[in-house]
């Protein structure tokens, strides 16, 4: 099982399992379609995508990982969002909390299942926090995305304009 993604957009991902009778024609067609598009103009103007040299990233399929998204302002974690991507533009929103990991009455988009981190998640957060703070330290606003794979912290991405830059909040 493999995971194919384009490096110049969001949500351009596809799983493919090499097995007898599994035709890669659709995968190749979608990858070529995505490579022909400039993501900077897809959901509003996102300047950081405009001049990326387009390419394809191929990696082993690691399953449906828990995506840790840290919403940071001036190097400080303001909110923590846990989600699991289930498919193109389909996510399971598990948790949204403030930096205390205990509660928030704010969330983005669909209401999450809960507003507190579980004890095991708090342990993962302790490992991730110094990494997030270091990555976010030079920016007024950034969302730092990480994964925990086999108890090791793995980098995903830095996002400077989530929600196509259309996010309006008194906190950010």
Residue, then its C-alpha position, 0 to 999 in steps of 0.5 A: x500500500x502506497x500513499x501518493x500526494x502532490x507537494x504543491x496543494x492541499x488534499x491532493x492525496x491518494x492511496x494505492x495498493x499494488x495488487x493483481x488486477x488493480x489498475x493504476x490508470x485512475x491514479x495516474x490521471x488524477x496525479x496528472x490533473x493535480x500537477x496541471x493545476x496551480x493550487x494558489x488559485x483554487x480556494x482563494x489566493x494563497x500566495x505561498x503555493x504560487x511558485x512551488x516546483x510541482x512534484x509527487x511524493x510517494x510514501x508507504x501508507x501509514x494508515x489513518x494517522x492522528x493529525x496534530x494541528x497547533x495554532x500558534x501566535x508569536x511562537x506560542x501555542x493558542x489552540x490544539x486541534x486533533x483530527x483524522x483525515x478520512x478522505x478528500x475534504x473528509x475529516x473526523x474532528x476529534x478534539x479542539x482545546x486551548x494550550x492548557x489542554x483542558x477546555x475551550x469554547x471556541x472551535x473551527x468548522x465542525x464541532x469536535x467530539x471533545x474539548x479536552x486531551x486524554x491522558x495519553x494525548x497529554x503525554x504526546x503533547x508534552x513531547x511535541x510542545x518544545x518542537x512546536x514552539x521552536x518551529x513557530x518562534x519566528x512567525x506572527x501566526x502559523x499552524x504547525x502540523x505534526x504526527x506521532x508515529x510509533x511514539x516518535x514525533x514526525x513533522x507534517x507541515x507549516x501552514x500560514x493561511x489555513x482555511x484559504x486565509x479566510x479565517x476570522x477570529x479575535x484571537x488571530 
